[in-house]
Amino acid sequence: AVCHLGFESTVWPAAWQWPIVIALGLGPLGAAFFVWDYGCKRGDIRVLAALAYLTPLISTALLISFGFAAATATLAAACVLIAGGAALASRDLFRPRAKE
């Protein structure tokens, strides 16, 4: 808060933008938090953590497909590194679990 007040200018949504902000909070963003909470409480946290790596890949693919970003070699390298992180995070998922 101190850095924001010291270095940034505050911008509030215009009156016509507030319904959109509320819809995002109740819709996709709210649903994402609900599903994440459900997955943490009732699912396999290892699978959830590995699947979380898909978020930046999907958002990047959407930005490129809608023309808001250019497909560059740097972006491709970043996607390869993200996929490598996902593979590293999920390596235990493919090993048989020891019987207790």
C-alpha positions as CSV (number, residue, x, y, z in Angstrom):
1,A,0.0,0.0,0.0
2,V,2.9,2.4,0.8
3,C,4.6,1.7,-2.5
4,H,1.3,2.1,-4.4
5,L,0.6,5.4,-2.8
6,G,4.1,6.6,-3.3
7,F,4.7,5.5,-6.9
8,E,1.4,4.8,-8.7
9,S,-1.6,6.8,-9.4
10,T,-4.9,5.2,-8.4
11,V,-7.4,4.5,-11.2
12,W,-11.0,3.6,-10.4
13,P,-13.3,2.0,-12.9
14,A,-15.8,4.3,-14.6
15,A,-19.5,3.8,-13.6
16,W,-20.2,1.7,-16.7
17,Q,-17.3,-0.6,-15.8
18,W,-18.4,-1.6,-12.3
19,P,-21.0,-4.2,-13.5
20,I,-18.3,-5.8,-15.5
21,V,-15.9,-5.9,-12.5
22,I,-18.7,-7.4,-10.4
23,A,-19.6,-10.0,-13.1
24,L,-15.9,-11.1,-13.3
25,G,-15.8,-11.5,-9.5
26,L,-19.0,-13.5,-9.3
27,G,-18.4,-15.4,-12.5
28,P,-15.1,-16.8,-13.7
29,L,-12.9,-15.5,-10.9
30,G,-15.3,-16.5,-8.2
31,A,-15.8,-19.9,-9.8
32,A,-12.0,-20.4,-10.1
33,F,-11.5,-19.7,-6.3
34,F,-14.4,-22.0,-5.5
35,V,-13.1,-24.9,-7.7
36,W,-9.5,-24.4,-6.3
37,D,-10.9,-24.5,-2.7
38,Y,-12.9,-27.7,-3.6
39,G,-9.8,-29.3,-5.2
40,C,-7.6,-28.5,-2.2
41,K,-10.0,-29.9,0.3
42,R,-11.3,-33.0,-1.6
43,G,-8.8,-33.7,-4.4
44,D,-5.2,-34.8,-4.9
45,I,-3.2,-31.7,-4.1
46,R,-0.3,-33.0,-6.3
47,V,-2.5,-33.2,-9.3
48,L,-3.9,-29.7,-8.6
49,A,-0.4,-28.3,-8.3
50,A,0.7,-29.9,-11.6
51,L,-2.4,-28.7,-13.4
52,A,-1.9,-25.1,-12.2
53,Y,1.0,-24.9,-14.6
54,L,-1.6,-25.0,-17.4
55,T,-2.9,-21.5,-16.5
56,P,-0.1,-19.4,-18.0
57,L,0.1,-21.7,-21.1
58,I,-3.6,-21.4,-21.8
59,S,-3.7,-17.6,-21.2
60,T,-0.6,-17.2,-23.5
61,A,-2.2,-19.4,-26.2
62,L,-5.4,-17.3,-26.0
63,L,-3.5,-14.0,-26.2
64,I,-1.7,-15.2,-29.3
65,S,-4.8,-16.7,-30.9
66,F,-6.8,-13.4,-30.4
67,G,-3.9,-11.3,-31.7
68,F,-2.9,-9.6,-28.5
69,A,0.6,-11.1,-28.4
70,A,3.1,-12.3,-31.0
71,A,4.4,-15.8,-31.1
72,T,8.1,-15.3,-30.6
73,A,11.1,-17.5,-29.8
74,T,11.3,-16.1,-26.3
75,L,7.6,-16.9,-25.7
76,A,8.2,-20.4,-27.0
77,A,11.2,-20.9,-24.7
78,A,9.1,-19.7,-21.8
79,C,6.3,-22.1,-22.6
80,V,8.9,-25.0,-22.8
81,L,10.2,-24.0,-19.4
82,I,6.7,-23.9,-18.0
83,A,6.0,-27.4,-19.5
84,G,9.2,-28.6,-18.0
85,G,8.2,-27.3,-14.6
86,A,4.9,-29.1,-14.9
87,A,6.7,-32.3,-15.9
88,L,9.0,-32.0,-12.9
89,A,6.1,-31.2,-10.5
90,S,4.1,-34.2,-11.8
91,R,6.9,-36.8,-11.8
92,D,5.6,-38.5,-8.7
93,L,2.1,-38.8,-10.2
94,F,3.2,-41.5,-12.6
95,R,5.0,-43.7,-10.0
96,P,2.9,-46.4,-8.3
97,R,2.1,-45.5,-4.7
98,A,3.4,-47.7,-2.0
99,K,0.8,-49.7,-0.2
100,E,0.3,-48.7,3.4
